[in-house]
């Protein structure tokens, strides 16, 4: 088999290390505890300078999401997933139809993306956020419990938005359908190292019925063959920055592992600020695997403002939607 053609590796960075993220989320948790015990404090400890001075936690506080804040990526992804042209959008659900789509958020951080989809997007199906940082999971659970993130407190009056970009494409994004007949369960947050787990579906993509006592994941929908929607906002970026001494960098193994998390016909949405759109496609749809019967294909993309510099045109962030296609 010919060698896979992929973009050049990124230089390793501390942002690709688990220690960095554990330390960051530990500081955030400590700051929340400090604010709770001293509500009148106007300034946290010196080493909390990267966190707001109150107990509320916003995306801009989290380096895993602040990379995308200036481009409004979370809202753009929300609009993409709730537009009428996206098959699994809540507005397209019909009584007696399929169950609400299940959603998995890889590298969930403080859990804000899932909170946004639940509260503002009206996705009512199973939601799971996973992260290899135990402190991240602890923070996401605490913010859901205390509604300590603004995404959990979105007022209904603010949910009808006029979006120029969507309007120009003829998409009806207002009045997102609310599933009055469905009950939204709490979002589930779990510690999980996607690169170290062996509790996935088979490499051929077949459904697996876990045997008793096997290394299984209680939250993974084995019976469905995976999640309907899998989100990656900056996780592949961080993995691409990992300092891996192996001959094969972890970013080469990641796309194939992620594919097995998506049910056949489901969607993977990857948002990156380190890779261009063309590079993302080369990573997740490598040329040497173009004839595979079980693969990812490009389904769509999110549009962001473009800029020109030095005669070149580009954008600061990109989001590509892949669909898992498989022939029997």
N, C-alpha and C positions, 0 to 999 in steps of 0.2 A: 504494500500500500504506500502511496506517495505521502511524503511528509505534509502535515497540515500547514497551510499558509496563514499566518496570523500577524497582526501588527507588532511592531517592536515593543519590547517590555518597557514599563515605566521604571524609573529609578526607585529603589526602596525608600520608604519614609516611615517615621514613627506612627503616622496615621494608619499604617497597615499592621500595627501590633496590637495584640489583645491587651497588653499592659497599659497602653495609652488609654484605651476606652474604659477599662476597669477603673483606672485612676480618675478619669473625667467624671464618670457617673457616680463614683463614690463621693467626689467633691460636691456634686449636685445634690445628692441625698443628704449630705451633711449640712448643706446650706438650707435645704428645706426644713430640716429638723431644727436648725438654729433660728430660722424665721418663725417657726411655730412656737418655740419656747420664749422668744424675745420679740414679740410683734411690733414693739415700738422702735426696734433697732433700724436705723437708717443705713447702716453699712455693715456688711458681713465681714468675716475675717479677710485678711489681705489676699490670701490665696484663692478667694472666691470672687475675684474681680471680674471673671468671665461669666458670672451668673447674675441675673437681676437681683435687686435688693429686697424683693418680696418673695413670697412662697410660690407665686405663679411661674410656670415654666413655659416658655415660648420656643418655637422652632429656632429662632435666631440665637438662642442660648446654646443650642446643640451643634457642635461642629459637623455632625453627621447630616444635619439638615440645613445649616446656615450657608453651606456651599451653594445651595440652590435658592435661597430666599430672595436674592435680588432679581432673579428671573421668574419669581412667582411659580416655581415648578410644582409644588403641592397642589395649588389651585388649578393649574393647567392640566395636571393628571386627573384631578377630580372632574373637570369639565369634559375631558376626553372619555372617561369611564361612564359618565352620565348622559352623554349626548345620544340622540336617537339612533345614530348609525352604529353605535357599539352594541352588538347583539345581547350582551348581558346587563345592559343598563336597567335600573329599576323601572324606568318608564315603559320598557318593553315587556314587562311581565304581565301575564294574563291569568285570570282566575282558572284554576284547574291545570295550569301549565307546570313546567319543571320547578323544582324547589329553588329558592333564592340562591344565587351563586356563592360558593365558599371562597374565602380570600385568605391568602398567606402572605405575610409581610416579612421579607428576609432582612435581617439587620434592623430590627424595628426601632432601636434607639429608645426614645421616650414614648413611643407608641402614638405619636400625633397623627401620622398618616391614616392609620386605621380609625382613629377617633373622628377625623375629618370625613372619611367615607361613611361612617356609621351615622354621624349626627347631621352632616350637611348633604351627603350623597344619598342617604336613605337606603343604604345596603343593609339588609336585615339578616342575611345568612351567617353561617359560621365564619368567624374571624379569628385568626391566630397570628400573633406576632412572635417571632423567634429572634434570639440574639445569642452570640456566644459569650457575651458579657453578663455574668450573674447580676452585677449591679444595674445594668440596663434594664433587665427584667424586673428587678425590685422597684426601680424608679417608675417604669411603665405601669406596674400594678398599683403603686401608691397614687399615681396621678389619676388613674381611672377611679380608684376608691374615693379620693378626695375631690374629684373633678378639678384637679389642680392645673389643668392645661386648658387654655382658651378654646381649643377645639372641642372640648366637652361641653362648652357653655355657649355655643352658637345660637343666637336667638332666631326664631322662625322668621321674624321680620327682615332679617338680613339674608335670607336664603334665596330670594328672587333677585338675581343679578342680571344686569345687561352687559353681555360680553361682546365687544366689537369684533374680536377675531372669529368667534363662533358664528355671529350673525352674518359676517361676510361670506361664510361658507354655506349659508343656508341651513344651519343646524338650529333646531329648537331646543335650547338648553334651559329655558325657564320652566318653572312649575314642575320640577322633578317629581315623579310619582311617589307618593308615600304608600307603603304597603301596610294599610290599616289592619289587615287581617293577619299579619305576621308579627310575632313577638321577637324583639331583638335580644339575644342572649348577651351577657357580658363578653367583652373581648378577652380572649385567652392569651396570656403571655407566658412563654416558655423558654428556658435556657436550652440552647441546642447549637452544636458546632456542625454546620452543614458539611464541612470538609472532612470531619472525623467520624461521622455516623455511618453505620452499616445497615441502618434500619429503613432502607428505601425500597422502592419497587425494583424489579429486576432490570438489568441493563437493556433488555429487549423491550421494556415497557409493558410487560404483561402484569396483570393484577396478581398480587401475592396475598395469600391468606396466612398471616403470621402464625407460627406454631407456638403452643404454650411454652412459656419460659424463654422465648427468643427475644432478641434485642429489638423491641418494637417501640413505636412512638404512640402514646395514648391519644394524641391529638391529630394524628395523620389519618385522612380518610382512605384507608387501604381499599375499602369496599367500593369506592367510587373511582379508584385509579388515580387519585391525586386531587388537587384543588382546581377550581374553575379559573381562578385568577391568582397569579403569583406576582408580587411587587418587589422590585429591587430599586431603591433610591439611594445610590451611593455605596451600596455594599460591594458591588463588583469593583468600583473605584478603590475602596479600601483594600480589598483582596489583591488588586493589581499592584498595590504599594507594599505588599508584604515582603519581608526579607527572607526568602525561601532558599535554602542551600541545596535543595533537590535539583536534579538535572532538569526536571519538568516543573516549571513554576505552577503554583496552585491556580493561577488565573486560567491555565489551560484546561484544568480538570473541572473547573466550576460550571461552565455552560452545560456540559453533559449531565452533571448531577442535578442542576436546576431543572433541566428538561423533564426529568423523571418525577419532579414534584408537581408538574402540571398534568392534569388529566387530558386524555386525547380530545382534541378539539378546543381545549382551553387556551388561556392567554397568559403570556409573560410580558410584563411591562418593565423595561429597564431604563432608568434615568441616570445619566452620567455627566460629570463636568470635567472628566479627565480624558475621555475618548470622544472622537467625532462620531457622527452617525454611521459613516462608512466603516469606521473601525469596529464599532459595536456589532454591525452586521457580520463582519469578517470573524469576530470572536464567536458569535452565537450561531452563525450559519456558515461554517467553514467550507471552502470549496471542495475539499476532499470528501465531504460527507453529503454532497448534493444529491446523490442517488440513494440515500438511505430511505427505507420505508417508514421509519419513525424519526422525525426530525422537527426542527423549528423552521418556520418560514416567516418572512416579514409580512405583517398584516396591516400595519399603519404606523403613524408617527404623530407626535405632538409638535405643533408649530410654535416656535419662539421667535422674537424679534432678531433679525440678522444685522450684522455690522460689516463694514468694509475697512480694512487696514492694510496698508502696504500693497494695495492691488489685489488682496485676497478677501473673499467673502466668507463669513463664518458666524457662529453663534456661541454664546458662553456655556450653554447646557443643551443636551439633547435627550429625547425620550423616544424609544423605539418599542412598538408593540409587536411581539412575535406570537404566532399561533402554533401549537403543537399539532402537526399533521401526521397521520399514520394510516397506512393502507393495510388491510388484513391479508 
